[in-house]
Amino acid sequence: EISDAFILLAEQDDFLHCLLHFNLGLHHVMLGNTGLAVDSFSEILRLTKTLNIPLMSIVANVQMGEVRQIRGALGLAERAFQQVIQYTRETLGEHTFLLGMPFVAYADLLREQNRFDEAVRFAEQGIAYCQVWQPVASMDGQIALARLNAAHGNWDEAFARLEHAMRVAETSISV
């Protein structure tokens, strides 16, 4: 349970309020309560409209797209990913490493829609953005590319990508 004191504090601090809803959203995703997750991420997006917290807005939008994808609302998910990519470019520029997250998430949606060429492009660009920031952030992109390789029957390449992702994870674990 989340303590009453934290909730009270969060109500007086917009950033903490966003963090609380973000953690609630992730909690709901893990439990499979995607409707409640949408509510939590929507609250963050409502708050960030008036606040200048691009990171929180980007992460919440990506999560919203991923939840919509889980729910099978692929059109809404695609719109969410396209909007967050546009917002990130407009807010932080064309070369910000924060484009990595939405690019990789969008690549996975494109893969699910069998739009493989586009998916590979977005996954590779997403990985490149993530590498600038922190190699471990590129893991989802490596996994997306492994799935794309598997979809094309390129099993050796798929397994090589998964091994690479595991190596990155092992060397990035903080003690």
Rosetta constraint file for C-alpha pairs under 8 A:
AtomPair CA 2 CA 6 HARMONIC 6.98 0.50
AtomPair CA 2 CA 7 HARMONIC 7.31 0.50
AtomPair CA 3 CA 7 HARMONIC 6.56 0.50
AtomPair CA 4 CA 8 HARMONIC 6.10 0.50
AtomPair CA 5 CA 9 HARMONIC 6.11 0.50
AtomPair CA 6 CA 10 HARMONIC 5.95 0.50
AtomPair CA 7 CA 11 HARMONIC 6.22 0.50
AtomPair CA 7 CA 17 HARMONIC 7.78 0.50
AtomPair CA 7 CA 20 HARMONIC 7.77 0.50
AtomPair CA 8 CA 12 HARMONIC 6.85 0.50
AtomPair CA 9 CA 13 HARMONIC 6.44 0.50
AtomPair CA 9 CA 16 HARMONIC 7.58 0.50
AtomPair CA 10 CA 14 HARMONIC 6.66 0.50
AtomPair CA 10 CA 15 HARMONIC 7.62 0.50
AtomPair CA 10 CA 16 HARMONIC 4.79 0.50
AtomPair CA 10 CA 17 HARMONIC 4.33 0.50
AtomPair CA 10 CA 20 HARMONIC 7.09 0.50
AtomPair CA 11 CA 16 HARMONIC 7.81 0.50
AtomPair CA 11 CA 17 HARMONIC 5.87 0.50
AtomPair CA 12 CA 17 HARMONIC 7.79 0.50
AtomPair CA 13 CA 17 HARMONIC 6.05 0.50
AtomPair CA 14 CA 18 HARMONIC 6.21 0.50
AtomPair CA 14 CA 47 HARMONIC 7.38 0.50
AtomPair CA 14 CA 51 HARMONIC 7.96 0.50
AtomPair CA 15 CA 19 HARMONIC 6.27 0.50
AtomPair CA 16 CA 20 HARMONIC 6.03 0.50
AtomPair CA 17 CA 21 HARMONIC 6.37 0.50
AtomPair CA 18 CA 22 HARMONIC 6.03 0.50
AtomPair CA 18 CA 43 HARMONIC 7.80 0.50
AtomPair CA 18 CA 44 HARMONIC 5.26 0.50
AtomPair CA 18 CA 47 HARMONIC 7.22 0.50
AtomPair CA 18 CA 56 HARMONIC 7.46 0.50
AtomPair CA 19 CA 23 HARMONIC 6.13 0.50
AtomPair CA 20 CA 24 HARMONIC 6.16 0.50
AtomPair CA 21 CA 25 HARMONIC 5.93 0.50
AtomPair CA 21 CA 40 HARMONIC 5.13 0.50
AtomPair CA 21 CA 41 HARMONIC 6.76 0.50
AtomPair CA 21 CA 43 HARMONIC 7.07 0.50
AtomPair CA 21 CA 44 HARMONIC 6.48 0.50
AtomPair CA 22 CA 26 HARMONIC 6.30 0.50
AtomPair CA 22 CA 40 HARMONIC 6.58 0.50
AtomPair CA 22 CA 41 HARMONIC 6.42 0.50
AtomPair CA 22 CA 44 HARMONIC 7.12 0.50
AtomPair CA 22 CA 60 HARMONIC 7.13 0.50
AtomPair CA 23 CA 27 HARMONIC 6.07 0.50
AtomPair CA 24 CA 28 HARMONIC 6.17 0.50
AtomPair CA 24 CA 37 HARMONIC 7.24 0.50
AtomPair CA 24 CA 40 HARMONIC 6.49 0.50
AtomPair CA 25 CA 29 HARMONIC 6.25 0.50
AtomPair CA 25 CA 36 HARMONIC 7.10 0.50
AtomPair CA 25 CA 37 HARMONIC 4.27 0.50
AtomPair CA 25 CA 38 HARMONIC 7.17 0.50
AtomPair CA 25 CA 39 HARMONIC 7.73 0.50
AtomPair CA 25 CA 40 HARMONIC 5.01 0.50
AtomPair CA 25 CA 41 HARMONIC 6.10 0.50
AtomPair CA 26 CA 30 HARMONIC 6.23 0.50
AtomPair CA 26 CA 37 HARMONIC 6.88 0.50
AtomPair CA 27 CA 31 HARMONIC 6.37 0.50
AtomPair CA 27 CA 37 HARMONIC 7.82 0.50
AtomPair CA 28 CA 32 HARMONIC 6.06 0.50
AtomPair CA 28 CA 33 HARMONIC 4.85 0.50
AtomPair CA 28 CA 34 HARMONIC 6.32 0.50
AtomPair CA 28 CA 36 HARMONIC 6.21 0.50
AtomPair CA 28 CA 37 HARMONIC 5.14 0.50
AtomPair CA 29 CA 33 HARMONIC 5.73 0.50
AtomPair CA 29 CA 34 HARMONIC 5.58 0.50
AtomPair CA 29 CA 37 HARMONIC 5.88 0.50
AtomPair CA 29 CA 67 HARMONIC 7.43 0.50
AtomPair CA 33 CA 37 HARMONIC 6.33 0.50
AtomPair CA 34 CA 38 HARMONIC 6.17 0.50
AtomPair CA 34 CA 67 HARMONIC 6.35 0.50
AtomPair CA 34 CA 70 HARMONIC 7.95 0.50
AtomPair CA 34 CA 71 HARMONIC 7.15 0.50
AtomPair CA 35 CA 39 HARMONIC 6.52 0.50
AtomPair CA 36 CA 40 HARMONIC 6.36 0.50
AtomPair CA 37 CA 41 HARMONIC 6.24 0.50
AtomPair CA 37 CA 67 HARMONIC 7.42 0.50
AtomPair CA 38 CA 42 HARMONIC 5.89 0.50
AtomPair CA 38 CA 64 HARMONIC 6.35 0.50
AtomPair CA 38 CA 67 HARMONIC 7.02 0.50
AtomPair CA 39 CA 43 HARMONIC 6.25 0.50
AtomPair CA 40 CA 44 HARMONIC 6.60 0.50
AtomPair CA 41 CA 45 HARMONIC 6.31 0.50
AtomPair CA 41 CA 60 HARMONIC 5.63 0.50
AtomPair CA 41 CA 61 HARMONIC 7.47 0.50
AtomPair CA 41 CA 63 HARMONIC 7.31 0.50
AtomPair CA 41 CA 64 HARMONIC 6.16 0.50
AtomPair CA 42 CA 46 HARMONIC 6.11 0.50
AtomPair CA 42 CA 64 HARMONIC 7.78 0.50
AtomPair CA 43 CA 47 HARMONIC 6.21 0.50
AtomPair CA 44 CA 48 HARMONIC 6.03 0.50
AtomPair CA 44 CA 56 HARMONIC 7.78 0.50
AtomPair CA 44 CA 57 HARMONIC 7.25 0.50
AtomPair CA 44 CA 60 HARMONIC 6.70 0.50
AtomPair CA 45 CA 49 HARMONIC 6.23 0.50
AtomPair CA 45 CA 57 HARMONIC 6.17 0.50
AtomPair CA 45 CA 60 HARMONIC 6.81 0.50
AtomPair CA 45 CA 61 HARMONIC 7.35 0.50
AtomPair CA 46 CA 50 HARMONIC 7.73 0.50
AtomPair CA 47 CA 51 HARMONIC 6.50 0.50
AtomPair CA 48 CA 52 HARMONIC 6.60 0.50
AtomPair CA 48 CA 53 HARMONIC 6.34 0.50
AtomPair CA 48 CA 54 HARMONIC 7.84 0.50
AtomPair CA 48 CA 56 HARMONIC 7.41 0.50
AtomPair CA 48 CA 57 HARMONIC 5.95 0.50
AtomPair CA 53 CA 57 HARMONIC 6.35 0.50
AtomPair CA 54 CA 58 HARMONIC 6.01 0.50
AtomPair CA 54 CA 88 HARMONIC 7.69 0.50
AtomPair CA 54 CA 91 HARMONIC 7.40 0.50
AtomPair CA 55 CA 59 HARMONIC 6.15 0.50
AtomPair CA 55 CA 98 HARMONIC 7.80 0.50
AtomPair CA 56 CA 60 HARMONIC 5.98 0.50
AtomPair CA 57 CA 61 HARMONIC 6.06 0.50
AtomPair CA 58 CA 62 HARMONIC 6.21 0.50
AtomPair CA 58 CA 84 HARMONIC 6.13 0.50
AtomPair CA 58 CA 87 HARMONIC 7.95 0.50
AtomPair CA 58 CA 88 HARMONIC 6.92 0.50
AtomPair CA 58 CA 98 HARMONIC 7.96 0.50
AtomPair CA 58 CA 102 HARMONIC 7.88 0.50
AtomPair CA 59 CA 63 HARMONIC 6.19 0.50
AtomPair CA 59 CA 101 HARMONIC 7.78 0.50
AtomPair CA 60 CA 64 HARMONIC 6.05 0.50
AtomPair CA 61 CA 65 HARMONIC 6.23 0.50
AtomPair CA 61 CA 80 HARMONIC 6.49 0.50
AtomPair CA 61 CA 81 HARMONIC 7.35 0.50
AtomPair CA 61 CA 84 HARMONIC 6.11 0.50
AtomPair CA 62 CA 66 HARMONIC 6.24 0.50
AtomPair CA 62 CA 80 HARMONIC 7.21 0.50
AtomPair CA 62 CA 81 HARMONIC 6.37 0.50
AtomPair CA 62 CA 84 HARMONIC 7.00 0.50
AtomPair CA 62 CA 101 HARMONIC 7.25 0.50
AtomPair CA 62 CA 102 HARMONIC 5.76 0.50
AtomPair CA 62 CA 105 HARMONIC 7.05 0.50
AtomPair CA 63 CA 67 HARMONIC 6.10 0.50
AtomPair CA 64 CA 68 HARMONIC 6.18 0.50
AtomPair CA 64 CA 77 HARMONIC 7.49 0.50
AtomPair CA 64 CA 80 HARMONIC 7.11 0.50
AtomPair CA 65 CA 69 HARMONIC 6.17 0.50
AtomPair CA 65 CA 76 HARMONIC 7.24 0.50
AtomPair CA 65 CA 77 HARMONIC 4.28 0.50
AtomPair CA 65 CA 78 HARMONIC 6.99 0.50
AtomPair CA 65 CA 79 HARMONIC 7.92 0.50
AtomPair CA 65 CA 80 HARMONIC 5.14 0.50
AtomPair CA 65 CA 81 HARMONIC 5.95 0.50
AtomPair CA 66 CA 70 HARMONIC 6.24 0.50
AtomPair CA 66 CA 77 HARMONIC 6.62 0.50
AtomPair CA 66 CA 105 HARMONIC 7.07 0.50
AtomPair CA 67 CA 71 HARMONIC 6.21 0.50
AtomPair CA 67 CA 77 HARMONIC 7.79 0.50
AtomPair CA 68 CA 72 HARMONIC 6.29 0.50
AtomPair CA 68 CA 73 HARMONIC 5.16 0.50
AtomPair CA 68 CA 74 HARMONIC 6.66 0.50
AtomPair CA 68 CA 76 HARMONIC 6.50 0.50
AtomPair CA 68 CA 77 HARMONIC 5.11 0.50
AtomPair CA 69 CA 73 HARMONIC 5.56 0.50
AtomPair CA 69 CA 74 HARMONIC 5.27 0.50
AtomPair CA 69 CA 76 HARMONIC 7.92 0.50
AtomPair CA 69 CA 77 HARMONIC 5.41 0.50
AtomPair CA 69 CA 109 HARMONIC 7.10 0.50
AtomPair CA 73 CA 77 HARMONIC 6.18 0.50
AtomPair CA 74 CA 78 HARMONIC 6.02 0.50
AtomPair CA 74 CA 109 HARMONIC 7.54 0.50
AtomPair CA 75 CA 79 HARMONIC 6.26 0.50
AtomPair CA 76 CA 80 HARMONIC 6.14 0.50
AtomPair CA 77 CA 81 HARMONIC 6.29 0.50
AtomPair CA 77 CA 109 HARMONIC 7.84 0.50
AtomPair CA 78 CA 82 HARMONIC 6.13 0.50
AtomPair CA 78 CA 106 HARMONIC 7.03 0.50
AtomPair CA 78 CA 109 HARMONIC 7.27 0.50
AtomPair CA 79 CA 83 HARMONIC 5.99 0.50
AtomPair CA 80 CA 84 HARMONIC 6.16 0.50
AtomPair CA 81 CA 85 HARMONIC 6.16 0.50
AtomPair CA 81 CA 102 HARMONIC 6.03 0.50
AtomPair CA 81 CA 103 HARMONIC 7.82 0.50
AtomPair CA 81 CA 105 HARMONIC 7.46 0.50
AtomPair CA 81 CA 106 HARMONIC 5.83 0.50
AtomPair CA 82 CA 86 HARMONIC 6.23 0.50
AtomPair CA 82 CA 106 HARMONIC 7.91 0.50
AtomPair CA 83 CA 87 HARMONIC 6.00 0.50
AtomPair CA 84 CA 88 HARMONIC 5.93 0.50
AtomPair CA 84 CA 102 HARMONIC 6.82 0.50
AtomPair CA 85 CA 89 HARMONIC 6.21 0.50
AtomPair CA 85 CA 99 HARMONIC 6.57 0.50
AtomPair CA 85 CA 102 HARMONIC 6.21 0.50
AtomPair CA 85 CA 103 HARMONIC 7.32 0.50
AtomPair CA 86 CA 90 HARMONIC 6.12 0.50
AtomPair CA 87 CA 91 HARMONIC 5.90 0.50
AtomPair CA 88 CA 92 HARMONIC 5.59 0.50
AtomPair CA 88 CA 93 HARMONIC 6.90 0.50
AtomPair CA 88 CA 96 HARMONIC 7.99 0.50
AtomPair CA 88 CA 98 HARMONIC 7.36 0.50
AtomPair CA 88 CA 99 HARMONIC 6.57 0.50
AtomPair CA 89 CA 93 HARMONIC 4.48 0.50
AtomPair CA 89 CA 94 HARMONIC 4.96 0.50
AtomPair CA 89 CA 95 HARMONIC 7.84 0.50
AtomPair CA 89 CA 96 HARMONIC 7.65 0.50
AtomPair CA 89 CA 99 HARMONIC 7.63 0.50
AtomPair CA 90 CA 94 HARMONIC 7.73 0.50
AtomPair CA 92 CA 96 HARMONIC 6.13 0.50
AtomPair CA 95 CA 99 HARMONIC 7.73 0.50
AtomPair CA 95 CA 129 HARMONIC 7.81 0.50
AtomPair CA 96 CA 129 HARMONIC 7.27 0.50
AtomPair CA 97 CA 129 HARMONIC 4.57 0.50
AtomPair CA 97 CA 130 HARMONIC 5.88 0.50
AtomPair CA 97 CA 132 HARMONIC 6.22 0.50
AtomPair CA 97 CA 133 HARMONIC 5.89 0.50
AtomPair CA 98 CA 102 HARMONIC 7.89 0.50
AtomPair CA 98 CA 129 HARMONIC 7.12 0.50
AtomPair CA 98 CA 130 HARMONIC 7.49 0.50
AtomPair CA 99 CA 103 HARMONIC 6.07 0.50
AtomPair CA 99 CA 126 HARMONIC 6.72 0.50
AtomPair CA 99 CA 129 HARMONIC 6.43 0.50
AtomPair CA 100 CA 104 HARMONIC 6.13 0.50
AtomPair CA 100 CA 125 HARMONIC 7.24 0.50
AtomPair CA 100 CA 126 HARMONIC 4.02 0.50
AtomPair CA 100 CA 127 HARMONIC 6.29 0.50
AtomPair CA 100 CA 128 HARMONIC 7.35 0.50
AtomPair CA 100 CA 129 HARMONIC 4.76 0.50
AtomPair CA 100 CA 130 HARMONIC 5.03 0.50
AtomPair CA 100 CA 138 HARMONIC 7.78 0.50
AtomPair CA 101 CA 105 HARMONIC 6.24 0.50
AtomPair CA 101 CA 126 HARMONIC 6.65 0.50
AtomPair CA 101 CA 130 HARMONIC 7.49 0.50
AtomPair CA 102 CA 106 HARMONIC 5.91 0.50
AtomPair CA 102 CA 126 HARMONIC 7.60 0.50
AtomPair CA 103 CA 107 HARMONIC 6.12 0.50
AtomPair CA 103 CA 122 HARMONIC 5.29 0.50
AtomPair CA 103 CA 123 HARMONIC 6.33 0.50
AtomPair CA 103 CA 125 HARMONIC 7.01 0.50
AtomPair CA 103 CA 126 HARMONIC 4.82 0.50
AtomPair CA 104 CA 108 HARMONIC 6.48 0.50
AtomPair CA 104 CA 122 HARMONIC 6.28 0.50
AtomPair CA 104 CA 123 HARMONIC 4.96 0.50
AtomPair CA 104 CA 126 HARMONIC 5.07 0.50
AtomPair CA 104 CA 127 HARMONIC 7.20 0.50
AtomPair CA 104 CA 140 HARMONIC 6.75 0.50
AtomPair CA 104 CA 141 HARMONIC 5.21 0.50
AtomPair CA 104 CA 144 HARMONIC 7.43 0.50
AtomPair CA 105 CA 109 HARMONIC 6.63 0.50
AtomPair CA 106 CA 110 HARMONIC 6.19 0.50
AtomPair CA 106 CA 119 HARMONIC 7.48 0.50
AtomPair CA 106 CA 122 HARMONIC 7.03 0.50
AtomPair CA 107 CA 111 HARMONIC 6.15 0.50
AtomPair CA 107 CA 118 HARMONIC 7.30 0.50
AtomPair CA 107 CA 119 HARMONIC 4.26 0.50
AtomPair CA 107 CA 120 HARMONIC 6.81 0.50
AtomPair CA 107 CA 121 HARMONIC 7.76 0.50
AtomPair CA 107 CA 122 HARMONIC 5.18 0.50
AtomPair CA 107 CA 123 HARMONIC 5.22 0.50
AtomPair CA 107 CA 141 HARMONIC 7.95 0.50
AtomPair CA 107 CA 144 HARMONIC 7.01 0.50
AtomPair CA 108 CA 112 HARMONIC 6.31 0.50
AtomPair CA 108 CA 119 HARMONIC 6.75 0.50
AtomPair CA 108 CA 123 HARMONIC 7.82 0.50
AtomPair CA 108 CA 144 HARMONIC 5.76 0.50
AtomPair CA 109 CA 113 HARMONIC 6.38 0.50
AtomPair CA 109 CA 119 HARMONIC 7.82 0.50
AtomPair CA 110 CA 114 HARMONIC 6.31 0.50
AtomPair CA 110 CA 115 HARMONIC 5.11 0.50
AtomPair CA 110 CA 116 HARMONIC 6.69 0.50
AtomPair CA 110 CA 118 HARMONIC 6.80 0.50
AtomPair CA 110 CA 119 HARMONIC 5.08 0.50
AtomPair CA 111 CA 115 HARMONIC 5.61 0.50
AtomPair CA 111 CA 116 HARMONIC 5.49 0.50
AtomPair CA 111 CA 119 HARMONIC 5.53 0.50
AtomPair CA 111 CA 144 HARMONIC 7.87 0.50
AtomPair CA 111 CA 148 HARMONIC 6.61 0.50
AtomPair CA 115 CA 119 HARMONIC 6.13 0.50
AtomPair CA 116 CA 120 HARMONIC 6.13 0.50
AtomPair CA 116 CA 148 HARMONIC 6.80 0.50
AtomPair CA 117 CA 121 HARMONIC 6.44 0.50
AtomPair CA 118 CA 122 HARMONIC 6.27 0.50
AtomPair CA 119 CA 123 HARMONIC 6.00 0.50
AtomPair CA 119 CA 148 HARMONIC 7.89 0.50
AtomPair CA 120 CA 124 HARMONIC 6.01 0.50
AtomPair CA 120 CA 145 HARMONIC 6.56 0.50
AtomPair CA 120 CA 148 HARMONIC 7.33 0.50
AtomPair CA 121 CA 125 HARMONIC 6.17 0.50
AtomPair CA 122 CA 126 HARMONIC 5.86 0.50
AtomPair CA 123 CA 127 HARMONIC 6.08 0.50
AtomPair CA 123 CA 141 HARMONIC 5.28 0.50
AtomPair CA 123 CA 142 HARMONIC 7.64 0.50
AtomPair CA 123 CA 144 HARMONIC 6.75 0.50
AtomPair CA 123 CA 145 HARMONIC 6.53 0.50
AtomPair CA 124 CA 128 HARMONIC 6.27 0.50
AtomPair CA 124 CA 141 HARMONIC 7.19 0.50
AtomPair CA 124 CA 145 HARMONIC 7.90 0.50
AtomPair CA 125 CA 129 HARMONIC 6.30 0.50
AtomPair CA 126 CA 130 HARMONIC 6.16 0.50
AtomPair CA 126 CA 138 HARMONIC 7.37 0.50
AtomPair CA 126 CA 141 HARMONIC 6.57 0.50
AtomPair CA 127 CA 131 HARMONIC 6.06 0.50
AtomPair CA 127 CA 137 HARMONIC 7.90 0.50
AtomPair CA 127 CA 138 HARMONIC 4.86 0.50
AtomPair CA 127 CA 139 HARMONIC 7.94 0.50
AtomPair CA 127 CA 141 HARMONIC 5.54 0.50
AtomPair CA 127 CA 142 HARMONIC 7.26 0.50
AtomPair CA 128 CA 132 HARMONIC 6.73 0.50
AtomPair CA 128 CA 138 HARMONIC 7.79 0.50
AtomPair CA 129 CA 133 HARMONIC 6.94 0.50
AtomPair CA 130 CA 134 HARMONIC 5.89 0.50
AtomPair CA 130 CA 135 HARMONIC 6.22 0.50
AtomPair CA 130 CA 136 HARMONIC 7.89 0.50
AtomPair CA 130 CA 137 HARMONIC 5.41 0.50
AtomPair CA 130 CA 138 HARMONIC 5.12 0.50
AtomPair CA 131 CA 135 HARMONIC 4.60 0.50
AtomPair CA 131 CA 136 HARMONIC 7.87 0.50
AtomPair CA 131 CA 137 HARMONIC 7.20 0.50
AtomPair CA 131 CA 138 HARMONIC 6.28 0.50
AtomPair CA 133 CA 137 HARMONIC 7.54 0.50
AtomPair CA 134 CA 138 HARMONIC 7.50 0.50
AtomPair CA 135 CA 139 HARMONIC 7.55 0.50
AtomPair CA 135 CA 168 HARMONIC 6.85 0.50
AtomPair CA 135 CA 172 HARMONIC 7.85 0.50
AtomPair CA 136 CA 168 HARMONIC 5.87 0.50
AtomPair CA 136 CA 169 HARMONIC 5.96 0.50
AtomPair CA 136 CA 172 HARMONIC 6.15 0.50
AtomPair CA 138 CA 142 HARMONIC 6.33 0.50
AtomPair CA 138 CA 165 HARMONIC 7.96 0.50
AtomPair CA 139 CA 143 HARMONIC 6.22 0.50
AtomPair CA 139 CA 165 HARMONIC 5.20 0.50
AtomPair CA 139 CA 168 HARMONIC 7.33 0.50
AtomPair CA 139 CA 169 HARMONIC 7.44 0.50
AtomPair CA 140 CA 144 HARMONIC 6.10 0.50
AtomPair CA 141 CA 145 HARMONIC 6.21 0.50
AtomPair CA 142 CA 146 HARMONIC 6.15 0.50
AtomPair CA 142 CA 161 HARMONIC 5.82 0.50
AtomPair CA 142 CA 162 HARMONIC 6.82 0.50
AtomPair CA 142 CA 164 HARMONIC 7.67 0.50
AtomPair CA 142 CA 165 HARMONIC 5.97 0.50
AtomPair CA 143 CA 147 HARMONIC 6.25 0.50
AtomPair CA 143 CA 161 HARMONIC 6.86 0.50
AtomPair CA 143 CA 162 HARMONIC 6.12 0.50
AtomPair CA 143 CA 165 HARMONIC 6.98 0.50
AtomPair CA 144 CA 148 HARMONIC 6.32 0.50
AtomPair CA 145 CA 149 HARMONIC 6.11 0.50
AtomPair CA 145 CA 158 HARMONIC 7.29 0.50
AtomPair CA 145 CA 161 HARMONIC 7.19 0.50
AtomPair CA 146 CA 150 HARMONIC 6.16 0.50
AtomPair CA 146 CA 157 HARMONIC 7.08 0.50
AtomPair CA 146 CA 158 HARMONIC 4.09 0.50
AtomPair CA 146 CA 159 HARMONIC 6.84 0.50
AtomPair CA 146 CA 160 HARMONIC 7.94 0.50
AtomPair CA 146 CA 161 HARMONIC 5.45 0.50
AtomPair CA 146 CA 162 HARMONIC 6.26 0.50
AtomPair CA 147 CA 151 HARMONIC 6.13 0.50
AtomPair CA 147 CA 158 HARMONIC 6.65 0.50
AtomPair CA 148 CA 152 HARMONIC 6.47 0.50
AtomPair CA 148 CA 158 HARMONIC 7.71 0.50
AtomPair CA 149 CA 153 HARMONIC 6.27 0.50
AtomPair CA 149 CA 154 HARMONIC 4.92 0.50
AtomPair CA 149 CA 155 HARMONIC 6.54 0.50
AtomPair CA 149 CA 157 HARMONIC 6.34 0.50
AtomPair CA 149 CA 158 HARMONIC 5.06 0.50
AtomPair CA 150 CA 154 HARMONIC 5.41 0.50
AtomPair CA 150 CA 155 HARMONIC 5.45 0.50
AtomPair CA 150 CA 158 HARMONIC 5.64 0.50
AtomPair CA 154 CA 158 HARMONIC 6.21 0.50
AtomPair CA 155 CA 159 HARMONIC 6.08 0.50
AtomPair CA 156 CA 160 HARMONIC 6.13 0.50
AtomPair CA 157 CA 161 HARMONIC 6.17 0.50
AtomPair CA 158 CA 162 HARMONIC 6.37 0.50
AtomPair CA 159 CA 163 HARMONIC 6.10 0.50
AtomPair CA 160 CA 164 HARMONIC 6.13 0.50
AtomPair CA 161 CA 165 HARMONIC 6.18 0.50
AtomPair CA 162 CA 166 HARMONIC 6.23 0.50
AtomPair CA 163 CA 167 HARMONIC 6.19 0.50
AtomPair CA 164 CA 168 HARMONIC 6.23 0.50
AtomPair CA 165 CA 169 HARMONIC 6.20 0.50
AtomPair CA 166 CA 170 HARMONIC 6.10 0.50
AtomPair CA 167 CA 171 HARMONIC 6.18 0.50
AtomPair CA 168 CA 172 HARMONIC 6.01 0.50
AtomPair CA 169 CA 173 HARMONIC 6.26 0.50
